[in-house]
Amino acid sequence: MIRTKLNTKNKLFVLKEKMRKMSIIALLLAVMFQWDILSALELGRYEDEPIFGGTFYFEEHGSKNRLSLVLCHGTGDLGAKIWDEDIKYLAESYRVYAFDFPGFGRSEQKNELYSPENYARFLKWFIDTYTTAPVYVIGHSMGGAISLYFAGMYPDSLDRLILVDAAGILHRAAFTKNMLDGLISGELKVGNKDLLEGPISSLKYLMNSTIESFDSSLMPDDMSSTLNIKLFREKALSGDPIRISAMAMIHTDFSRILGKVKAPTYIIWGEKDPIAPLRTGFLLATNIQKSYLAVLPGLEHSPMLEDPATFRRILLKSLAQGEIKPFDKIRQKPFLSSNRANKEVVKGNGIIIQGDFDLLEIKDSNYVNIENTTANRIIIDNSNVNIKNSVIRSQQTGIYVKNSILRLTGVSVYGNTAIKTNNSDLDIAGSYLQGQDSSLESEFKSTVLFSVSQVDSPYQSIYVHTVIKLFLGNKY
């Protein structure tokens, strides 16, 4: 009996010893061959943070006394792990800080108001506590929105901002509506019928019903006071940090933030991003003073996972580039009257228009893109038109739009009436309307969706991030 016990103890000891040695060997092999087992080992630590009153997880990589890189992840369970492969390369030249935002990943998850503003306060505290200048902040998706908000709230606290497919900048109604962009452009089909062959009235009905479904939502435009109520977050959102942060982000108005960003900003965007459409990247590039836009062809919302080599090349370039090459903002250039076409009438589908015009008229056309353009006046009739990075300056009406769909991105419109609309749907993002009489005037019922824009007229001079309906004779 005694012999049996001793044998059992000996066997257990031998087994434990073998396991210990195997663990050491596995770790050594992982170090030699950089196996993924290393990623399973926590290289960071847990600390208390004062903003949400919990603990959070973060890691430091690379040598000290170098430029500080702070990595801000998007929503989801991965948290900071989304940066793991990039950290290996970044740590060779920089001091890298990667953390799981409170409420995400390995950090404590509570029923708190995880809003971009509160996360910006957390980021400010983290940078002041752990980093040394100069500081570059890199944000992806939700982390991009947070980084942007931080750069506007604390413009002197960072030296460069790098945004990767930042989410939640457009008005929330634009999210679902942007899912229709493929339909409007003819890239998607309804049954076997290319939508470009369909009448504008059908497209306009589809757009209008989408916007109005948001406009009639039970949720108000400003959810900040409601989200502040802990019981509401518990009952309506199950106290779930992902739901809370998503709700807070899509109800955040970035209108006042963009103009306050002083840091040179490098904007990296997947061309085919279905979550934060490329339009958002153009919006940011035209509204942030020192900005550069790099578009990654064929990639979607998470380029660091979809094409790591291409993303890493662009990211390293954005870090190493001394003076950022500025985005070509047409509305910042002098408005010249020479070399203008007197009048140009356009009919057709899938047309791209650039240049300088006195009067530009679009009739019975689908998916017309006007970009990098200056004009004294534009008339749009029974058409679907996108205008971006352009200036319209008139002594009369800047843009007259009738029975049409019009989308503006990074556009400035000046006139006695900036835009006059008749039975049309307008989607205006990152744009500025100035009217001596009115910024908007309606000849017949129209719907206007504003995202991070400004209007200036005798009626009001305000930032606008909302949906409005105009009826006969309404001025705005």
N, C-alpha and C positions, 0 to 999 in steps of 0.2 A: 504493500500500500504506500509506504514511504517512497519507494523507488518510483512508483507511478507519478506521485506528486512532483518529485524532483524532475522527472522526465518532461512533465507538462510545463513546469516553470522554465526548464532549459529550452524547450521548443518555442515558448512564447518569447523568451529573450532573443533567441536566434532570429525569429521572425521579425521582431522589432528592429533588431540590428540591421537586417537585410533591407527593411523598408527605409531606415534612416540613410543607409548607404545609397540606395536607389534614388532617394530624394536629392541627395547631394550630387549624384552623377547627373540626374535630370537637370538640375539647376546649372551645373557646369556646362552641359551640352547646350542648354538654352542660351547661356551667355556666349558660347562659341558660335553657335549657328543662328542666333537671334530668333529662336522659336517663339511661337505665340504664347508659350507658358509664361513668358515674362510679363505679358499684358495682364495675366491673372494675378500677378503679385502687386499689391498696392504700394506704389512708390511715394505716395503722398501722406498727408496727415489730416486729422480732423481738428477744427478750431471752432470756437464760438463766434457768432457774428451778431451785431447789435440791431440790425435793421428788422429782421423777422424774428429775432430772439431764439435762434436755434443753432445747430451745429452744421457745418458744411465741410465738404471734402475738397482738397486741392493739392496739386503737385507743382514742384519746381524742377526745371531741367536746365542743363547748360551751366556754363561758368558764370560766376558773379561778376559785377563791375562791367557788364555789357548792356546794350540797349534792351529794355524790357518789352517783351511781347506778352500781351494778355489776351487769351483765347476765350471767346464767348460762344457757347454752343447753342443750338436750336432746341426746340421741344422734342420730347421723346425719352425713352429709357436709356439710350446710349450716353447721354450727357456729354461730358468732356471726352469720352472714349472715341468720339467721332474724329478727334484730332490726333489719335495715337500715331498713325503712320507719318503725319506731317511733323509731329514733334521730334521724331528721330532726326530729321533733316534740319529743322529750325534750331535745335539745341546745339548744333555744331557752331553756330555763329551768334546766337542770341541767348539771353536769359528768358526762358519760357515759363509762363504761369498758366496753368489750365485748372479749372475748377468745375465742379458741378454746382450750378445755380441752386440756391436754397429751394427746396421743393422738388428737385430732380436728382436722378441717379443715386449716388451714395450719400447725398446730403439729406438732412432731416426734412421730412415732408409733413407739413402742417396745414391747417385751414387758415391761411393768411392771404392778404391781398397781394398776389404776385403780379403786380402791374409793371409796365415799362418804367414808370417814374420811380417806384420803390426799388426795382432792380438797378436803376441808374444810381440811386443812393448807395446801394450795396456795392456797386462797382467803384464808386468814388471812395468809399471806406476801404475797400480792398486795395486799391492802387495806393492810397495814402499810407496804408499800414505795411504793405509787403514789398512794393516795387521801388525802384530808383529811376530817376529820369535819365535819358528820354524814354517816354512810354508810347508804344504803338498798341492800339486796340484793334483786334480782328474779331468780327462778329458774323455769324452765319444764321440765316433764317430769323427765328425769334431773337437770337443773340445779336443779329444785325440791327433789328429794331431797337433793342435795349442799348446797344453801342451808340446808335444814332441819337437816341434820347439823351444819353450821357454826354455826348459831344456837344449837344445844344444846351444842356443844363450847366455843364462845367467846361466851357470852351478852352480854358487855360490848363486843364488837367491832363491833356494828351498832346502828343506831337504829330501823330498821324492816325487816321482812321481808315480801316479797310473793311468794306462791307461786301459780304458774299450772299447774294440772293436774299436780301433782307425782306422779311414778310410783314404784312399788317400795316403797310403805309397807306394804301388806298382805302377809301371808305368801304365799310363792310359790304355794302350793296354791290360794289364792284367785283367782289370775289366770285360770286356765282355768275354775274354777268360776264366776267372775263372767260368763264368756261365756254361761253357762246362765241368767243372770238374766232375759233376755228370754223364755226358754222358761217359766220358773217363773211369770213375771208374766202369761203369756198373750199377750205382744206378738209372739212368734214362734209358728209352728205346725209340727207334725210332719205332713207330708202336708197333708191338708185338715182335720185335726182340731185344734181349739183345745185347748191343753194344760190349760186351766182345766177342761175337761170330763173330764179323765183322773183316775184315782184318785191319792190321795196316795202310795200305796205305789210307784207307778211313778216319781213325782218323787223320792221318797226313795232309790230304787235308783239313779237317775241321779246324784243328788248324792253318795251314798255311794261309788259306783264311781269317781267323779272324785277325791274326797278320798283314797281308798285307793290309787289309782294313784300319787299323789304320795308317800304315806306309805311305799309299798314301793319307792320309787326307790332306786337305788344311791348317790345322792348324800346325804351326811349333812346334818342341819339346819345344822350349823356348818361352812361351807366355808372359813372364813378361813385356817386353817392350810394347807389343800390349795392354795388359790389363791396362797398365799405362795411356792409352789415354782415356780420359773421353768420347769423342764422340764415340769411338768404344764400350765402355761399354753401352752407351745409345742406339746405333743403333743395335748392335748385341745381347745384353743381356737385353735390355729394362731398363737398370739402376737398375735392380732388385738385391738386396743384396744376395739373396739365389743363384741366377744364378752366380753372380760375385764370391762369395765365393767358390762355387762348382768348377767353372772353374779354379780359382786360386789354389785351393787345388790339383786338379788332375794334374796340370802342375808344381807342386812344387817338386823339387828334394831333398830328405832327406838324400842323400848319405853322405854329409859332417857333418850332424847333429848327427847321431847315435853315432859315436865315441867320441863326445864331452860331452855326457850326463854323469855326475858324480854322480848324486843322485841315491840312491837305488831305483829301479823301480819294482813295482808290476804290472804284466800284467794280466788282467782278460778278458777272451774271451768266447763267446758263441760258442760251438762246431759246430753248424749248421749255423753260420752266413753267409748269402748269399751276403751281401754287402761288408764286410771286412772279407774275409775268414780266417779261423784259421791259414792258412799258414802265414799270416801277423804277428800273435802273435808269431809263432816260429821264424820268421825272426827277430823280435825285441828282443826276448829272447836271441838269439845267437849273437846279435851284440851290445847289451847294456851291459856294463861291469858288473854292479851289478844288476842282474835281476832275477825275479821269475815268472813263468807262471802258472796260475790257469785256467784250462779249465772247463767250466760249461756244463755238458752233456745235450744234447738235446735242448739247448737254442740257440737263434739266435742273432740279432744285438742289442737289447735293453733289456738286462737281468733284469734291475731294474723294468721294466714293465711286463716282461713275468713271472718271478718267483721272486717277491720281497724278500721273506724270504731267499731263497738260496743266492741271490745276496748280501743281507745285511749281511749275516753271513760271506761271503768271504771278503766283503769290510771292515767290522769291524776287521777281522783278519789281513788284510793288513795294517790297521792303528795301531793296537796294537802290532804287531810283532816287537820285538826289532831289531834283526839282520835278514835281509831277507835271507832265504835259497836260495842259488844261483842255477840258471838253470844249468843243467849238460852239459857244452859246451865241446863236444868231441875235437874240434879243439884247445882247450887250454891245452889239456893233452899231456904228452910226447908220442912220436910215437915209440912204442916198436916193435921190430922185432921178438920176441919169440912168441911161441904158435900161429903161423899163419897157416891157411890151405894153402897148396901149390897152389891148383887150385880147384875152384868149378864152375861147369857149372849148370846153373839154367834154367829150362823150365817150364812154368806154368802160371796160372792167379791168381791174388789176393794174391801174396806171400809177406811175410814180412821177410826181411833179416837183421840180426844184427851180429856183431862180427868183427874179425880181419882176413884179407885175404891177401895172396900174389897176386893171380890173381883171380878176380871174373868175370865170363862171363855169360851174360844174353842173351838168344836166343829165338826168336819166342814166346815172352811172353807179356802179357797184365797186366797193373796195378801192377807192382812190386814195392814195397816200400823198399828202403835201408835206414836204419836209425841207428844213434849211431854207426857208423862203421868206421874202418880204413882199408885201402887197399893200396897196392903198385901199382895196376893197375886194371882198370875196362874196360871191353869190352861189348858194348851193340849193339846187332844186331837184326833188325826187331822187336823191342819191344817198349813198353811204360813204362818208368821207372821214379820214383820219388826218389831223394836222398836228405836227410836232415840231418843236424847236424852231418856231417862226414868229414873225412880227407882222401884225396888220395895223396900219395907222391911217385913219381917215378923218376928214372933216364932217362926214355924214355918218352912215352906219358902217361899222367895220366889217361885220359878217352878217349877211342876211341868209337865213336857213329856212326852207319851206318843204314840208312833207318829206323830211329826211332824217337820217341818223348822223350826228356829228360828234366826233371825239377829238378833244384837244389835250395835248400833253406838252407841258413846257412852252406854252404860247402866251404872248402878250398881245392884247387887242385894245386899241385906243380909238375913240370916235365920239361923235355927239351921242350916239348910242353904240356901245361896244358891240353887242349882238342883238339882233332882232330875230325872233323866232315865230314860226307859224306851223302848228301841228307837227312838231318835231321832237326828237329826243336827243338831249345833249349830255355828254359825259365829259366833264372838264376836270383835269387833274394837273396839279402843279402849275397853274396858269394864273395870269393877272388880267383882269378886265377893268378898264377905266373909261367911264362915260361922263361927258359934260352934262348930259341930261339924265342918262341912266346906264347902268352896266348891262342890264337885260331888259328887253321889252317884248311882250307877247302880243301877237295879232290873233292868235288862236291857241287853244289848250296845248301846252307843251310840258315836258318833264325834264328837269335838269338835275344831274347828279354831280355834286362838287366833291373833289378830294383835294386836301391840302392846297387850297387856292386862295386868292385875294380878290375882292371887288372894291372898287372905289367910285362912288357916285354921290350926288347931292343927298341921296337917301341914306347912305351908310358907307363907311369905310372899314371893312372888317375882313378877318380871315373866315373862310367858309369850308365846312367839311360836313355836308348834309345833302339831303334830297329835298328839292322844292318843286311845287307844281305852279305853273303860271296859266292864267286864263286871259280872256280877251281884255286887252288894255292894261294888264298888270305890268308894273315896272319894278325893277329891283336894283 
